[in-house]
Amino acid sequence: MYTDRYSMQWQTSKNLTISVIIPAYNAEKTISACVNSLKNQTNKPYEIIVVDDGSTDLTGVIAREQKVKVITLVKNHGRSYARNMGVKKAKGTYIAFLDSDSIADTNWLFYLSRTLRSHDIVSDRRSVYQPNTFYLSCLQANYDIIYNFRYHPKCGWAMKKSLFEKIGGFDEAILAGEEHDLGRRVMEAGFTIGFEPRAIQYHNGPPRSFLDGLYRRFDHAKRKITFTKKYTNSLPLRPLILTMFFFLLAGLSIISVFYIPFFLFYITIWYTSILVHQGILRRGFWVVPVKLAVGLSAIRITEQIAEALGYAAGVFLKRKRHYLRQDAAISANTSQ
């Protein structure tokens, strides 16, 4: 498959023993394609470990039919716990993580292995699997912008098992953003993170539609409060302030037509800031086709609104759980 100039690189990459760990929860629709993509690698993994994280569907059954190692958890613990459990059972010198709704390019492990020669931890590139709708094409355009113009790796998906154990693995208290927490601790410990753009992981799961994307952004922000609180102990104000003014002006526009120009002006400014901030408009030129740029910017505005609402919901639920724990403790003390 490779030309002669890659023959030596092939020899130096193929002898790494890499255990690939797949955390899976209710992934019966995608787990088979995910595992098959690893079996078809040019560099074969040392072992494939599927951690069935308390699935209520046929994820575990399908994974066992693929003749790979399956770890079954009785209840759902979250991705961090599942990944950590997979690492504990891994026998390879190196470990790599693949999402259960992803498909690895045939050279994914080959390029990860090469970059592991010069970096402690390696980050791969993400892409959309079969972007055959306008919404998915917009998401693919977003990936292209990120990786082609402004990507700086802050997390990684392949490393030595001993390094992973040294930094303490994934923080199981973080429900979303756990990979960035891991990357942050890696850099603070003085290790290097390399980016390998040719190691591609194709996203094959949700969101596959606009409404699904909004829900997932809301849910992710709600759970990411656990990450935000760990480092800043405060809320990300930008999406909250932008969303507050959006609803304020929208409400005033409904009450009186006098406020409609102010609302439209606000949306125009917000839209333009996204074009520049997201890198869609660079030095006066569109970096993706105009149709995709317009669609992607509209998606980003609505996702920021969903994100702000998710953060607010996360704070409310966190406080509610805190008060419930206090009530439980008071009740326990009273009964004694």
Buried (B, 14 or more C-beta within 10 A) or exposed (E): EEEEEEEEBBEEBEEBBBBBBBBBBBBBBBBBBBBEBBEEBBBEBBBBBBBBBBBEBBBBEBBBEBEBBBBBBEEBBBBBBBBBBBBEEBEBEBBBBBBBBBBBBBBBBBBBBBBBEEBBBBBBBBBBBEBEEEBBBBBBBBBBBBBEEEBEBBBBBBBBBEBBEBBEBBBBBBBBBBBBBBBBBBBEEEBEBBBBEBBBBBBBBEBBEBEEBBBBBBBBBBBBBBBBBBEEEEBBEEBBEBBEBBEEBBEBBEEEEEBBEEBEEBBEEBBEBBBEEBBBBBEEEBBBEEEBBBBBBBBBBBBBBBBBBBBBBBBEEBEEEEEEEEEEEEEEEEEE
